């Protein structure tokens, strides 16, 4: 399978715990994105990387959230001191930047439940 | 499986009929638009895209129409099949804006009746 992969697919944690999610993009894609999706809503942008550089972060990304892409390949999203409001599907997408067109392909997501 | 959207507008369509899903966008600077399909428990799946210099684009059984004057996008699915049952999202992007984030619409659930 050469698509975007995410791990784990499901995570249940207690409030206050830290969690980390991993995303492996499509291999030739230099851009990687994180989105969050709650039930009944479309995905909301969190942050994106071009290669290893984090170029934009949404205001949704509080201080408890941090994302890395150390070698320009896989990325991790960490949430510290989780809160019940963090419960959501966390989606990763990747794209190969081309002039005027940036088609993003999504992974299956990580469903986070904070108890 | 879990539901992608519990309170989404729903389009019920008979198998074999055509479906039309509509989307309004607000950012006049948006110049690239994508339709995604999302099945329960899965990530959004790319269906078709269109740039703002076009008003129509066709794929396999799908057609996207773009009306920039009224900021309206539609997805037409021909001969709808049970496998088309899902939530459909439109998304927009502006190459001129800082960053490359997609802004998603609210989604429409399509239910195909056998």
Interface residues (C-beta under 8 A of the other chain):
Chain A: X4 X6 X31 X33 X35 X39 X40 X41 X42 X43 X44 X45 X48 X55 X56 X58 X91 X93 X95 X97 X99 X100 X101 X102 X103 X104 X105 X106 X107 X108 X109 X111
Chain B: X2 X3 X4 X5 X6 X7 X8 X31 X32 X34 X36 X41 X42 X43 X44 X45 X46 X49 X51 X89 X91 X93 X95 X98 X99 X100 X101 X102 X103 X104 X105 X106 X107
